[in-house]
Amino acid sequence: MYYYQVFGLKCASDVELPAFMSCTPGDTDFLVRRVHEVPDFEAPPKFIKPLSSFNEREFRYHIEDVATYFVREGSTIFISPQCEDWSSILLFFYSNAIAAMLYQRGLIPFHVSGVVDGDGVWLLSAPSRTGKSTTALKLQERGYHVFTDDTALLFVENGACMAVPSYPMIRAWRGTLESQQSYSKESAFQIRAEVEKFGIHFHEHFQDAPQKVKGIIYLKEEGDEIGIKPLKPSEGMQHLGNNIYRRQLVIGMNLQLEQFKLLSAVAKTVPFWMASRPKSKQTFSEFSEAIDHQIFSNHGK
């Protein structure tokens, strides 16, 4: 068995999960099991999508010629491989099975990357392909280590918003990989043969403990110039709600009330900004510099 920690939870797995942080054996929150066939639903699925079907306690996800995944009660993830390409098998495990496990445990993941700044973290929120990972890597070149890539959990405790990172792997498109200088090209690996996206592990700099959130910055591709402006709490709350990860599962897992409570609590405790950059220009170096100078330097204390 392999033992890991992810999103603050401990798991035992009979499958090696290289993107996760290893931990010592002990009590576990969930199991990962490789099986010949995944279990059947104990209760009929309420939602049936092209690739997935689920109810509040069970989630099935199938990728043709890759694998079938089944998640039950936030405590067990079954993987039935249908190929030998474990990079592809784990790609969908990390992005979909783990998300379902979190939702089944009443946890809501957000679409954010982030960087560490002293005693806290800044989160970058945006839909896929907007530049979260690229901006985070450019900020790392300016001295801020990557905190998490693509997803994190948020909670409010003692009047402070805290972020729990996912796991130490950055997903970078080829253009991002070739433009960044934080990691050697040789350390990256192609996540899936037919996709020009690469994984970069950063276990040596990973901080798995929850960190105080200094602010949340929404990234947007718009206009002809770089622009940064503060947002009202109500605006920040709306954008954060739009950037919930796999948010179709909120309704599927009946977590609408928990979502509203969490968004409201976060909006009361952290400042928000909108940072925009031209879509057709390679401006990530200037973009990260503007974020550093206009937000981090002025509001980071």
N, C-alpha and C positions, 0 to 999 in steps of 0.2 A: 504494500500500500504506500501511496504518496500522501503527504500532509501539506496543506497549503492554507494561506489566509488571503481572502479577497473581500473587498467591501466591508472589512471589519469582522467577517465571519470566517470560521475555520471549517475546512472540509477535508475528508479522507477520500482518496480516489484510487481506483485500480488502473487508471489511465494517467500517464505522465502529462502534466499541464505546464509547459515551460514558461508561459507568460505570467503565471502566478508566483507569489512569494512563498518559498518553503517555510514551514514552521515545525515545531517539535510535536510529536504525537501526543494526543490527549483527547479531551472532550471535543466533539465535532458538532457543527450546526447542520451540515448536510453532507450527503454522500454522492459520489459520482461513480457509476457502475457501467462497465461495458457488457452488453448482453447480445445474444443472437437475435432476439425479437423483443421489442418494447412491450410493456403491459397494455392491456385493454383499459378503457375508461371504466371506472367504477360507477360513475354517474354520466348520463348523456351530455355531450358538449352543448353549451348554449350558443356558442359562436363558431361558425365554420367559415374559414377563409381559404384562399387558394393553396396556401402552404401550411396553414395551422388550423387547429381546432382546440377549443378550450372551454372550461368552466372555471369556477372560482378556485378549485382545488387541483385541477389537472390541466396539463398543457401538452399538446402533441405538435411537433414541427417536423416536416419531411422535406428534404432536398433530394430530388431524383439523382440516383447514382452517387450520392455522397453519404448521407446518413439519415436516420430517423432518431429524433430526440423526444423523450417523454419526461415531464417534470411533475412530481406529485407532492403536494402539501408543503412545498418549500423545503423539503427534507431529503429528497432523492432525485437525482438526474440520471436517467438511463440513456445510454448511447448505443445505437445499433448501426455499426459501420456498414456501408455498402460499397466501399472502395478501400484502397490502401493509401490514399492521399490524406495523411493526417493533418496537413496544413489546412486543407479545405474543411475537413471534419471539425477541427478545433475553431476555425473561423466562425462557423455558425453556432458552435457551442458557446463561445465567448459572447457573441452578439445577441443571441436569442434565448438559448436555454438558461443562461445565467440571469438575464432580465426577467424571465418568467419566474425563476426561483425567488428573486427579490420581491416581485409583486405578490407572490403567494405568501410571503412572510410579512406583508403589509408595508414594504419599503418601496419608495418611488425614486427611481434613478433619473438623473437629469443629463441632458446633452451638453456637457461642459468639458473643456480642458482647463488647465490651470497651472500657475507657476508659484513657487514659494518665494516669499519676500519677508525675510527675518522671522518675526513671530506670527506670521499668518500667510494666507494665500489669496491670490487674485484669481477669479474664475472667468473664463472666456466662454460665452454661450452663443451658439448659432446652429442652424441646420447643417447637415452634411455638405461637404464641398464648399463651405463658405470661408474656410481658412483658419479654423481653431488650432489645428496641429501645427500648421506653418507659422502662425503668429506666436504660439508657445515656444517653438524651436528658435525663432528669431529673438524672442525675449531671453531664452537661455543663453544665446550668444552675447547678450548684454549683462549676464551675470545672475539670472534667475533660473534656478533648476525647475524642470518640469515636475509638477505635482501629480497630475493625472492626465490621461488623454481620453477624450471622447465622453466619459461618463464619471459621475460621482453621486454619492448620496448627500443630502443635506438634512440637518436637524437643528433645532434651536434649543439651547440649554443655558439657563441663568442669564437670559437676555442677550446671548451671543449666537450668531449663526455659525455652525460648524460644518465642515466638509469632510467626508470619508472618501478617500481615493479608491479607484477600481483596482488596477494592477499595473505593474511597470512595463507596459508595452505601448509604444507609439505606433500609430498607423499613418504612413506617409505615402502620398502619391509620388510617382517618379519625379515629377517636377520639384516637389518639396524636398525629396531626398537629395537631388542634385544641387539644390540651391542652399541647403543648410550646411553648417560647418561644425556642429556640435558632435556629430558621430561620423565615423568613417563609413564609406560606402560598403566596405567589406563586412561590417558588423550587421548590415541589414539583410533581410531575407524576404523573398517574394511570398506574400501571404497565400495567393492562389495563382495557378499557372496562367489562367486566362485573364487575370486582372492585374493592371499595372500599379498595384499597391503593395507597400513593403512594411514589414514589421521591424521595429528597433527596440530591443530590450534596454531598460535602464535600472536594473535591480540595484546597482551600487549606489544610486542617488535616491532611491525610493524611500519615502517617509510614509509608513502605513498607518500612523496614528492620526486621529481626527485633528484638523487644523482650523483655527478661526478664520472666517472669511472676511477679508478687508473690503471687498467690493465685487460686484458682478458687472462685467462689460459685455454688452451684446455687439456682435460683429455683423456688419452689413455691407454688401457690395452695392454702392449707389453713387451717382454723380461723377464729377470729374476731379474732385479734390478730396484729400483726407480730411475728415471732420470728426470732432469729438464733442459731445454735449451731455450734461447730466440729465437723468430722467427722474420724473416724479415716482414715488413709491407705487402708485397705481399703475403707471406705465411699466415699471420694472416687474411688477407682479404679473401683468398680462404677457410680457415677453417670456418670463420664466415658465409660465404655464404652457406657452407654445413650444417650449424646448424641453418638455418632458420626454424622456427616452422611451420609445415603443409605447407611446401614450394611449394607443388603442386598448392596451391592457388595463388602463385605469377603470374603464367601464366593465371590462370583462371580469375583473377581480373585485368589482364593487367598492372601489376606493375613492369615489368622488368626494365624499366628505373629508376624508383624510387629506386628499389633494388640496382642497380649499383651505383647510386649517394650516397646512404646511406652507402654502404659498403666502397666506396672510401673515404668518409669523415671520417668514424670511423677509418679506417686504417691509416689516417694521424695524428690522435690525441691521440691514446693510444698505449702502448706497449703490445706485445703478448708473451706468453710462451707456450711451450708444456711440460706437466707433465705426465710422464708415470709410470705405476706400473704393477707388475706381475698380470696376470689374475687369476692364480690358487692359490694365497696366500691372506690371510687376512692381508693386510698391510695398512689399512686406517689410523690407528693412526700414523704410521711412515710417511705415505704419506702426511698427513696434517701437520705434524711437518716439513717436508722438504719444503713444500710450504710456510709455515710461515717463516721459517728461511732464505730460499734462495730467496724468492720473496718479501713477505710482509716487512720483517725487512730491507732488502737492498734497496727496491724501493718504499717504502710506503710514503715517505715524499713529 
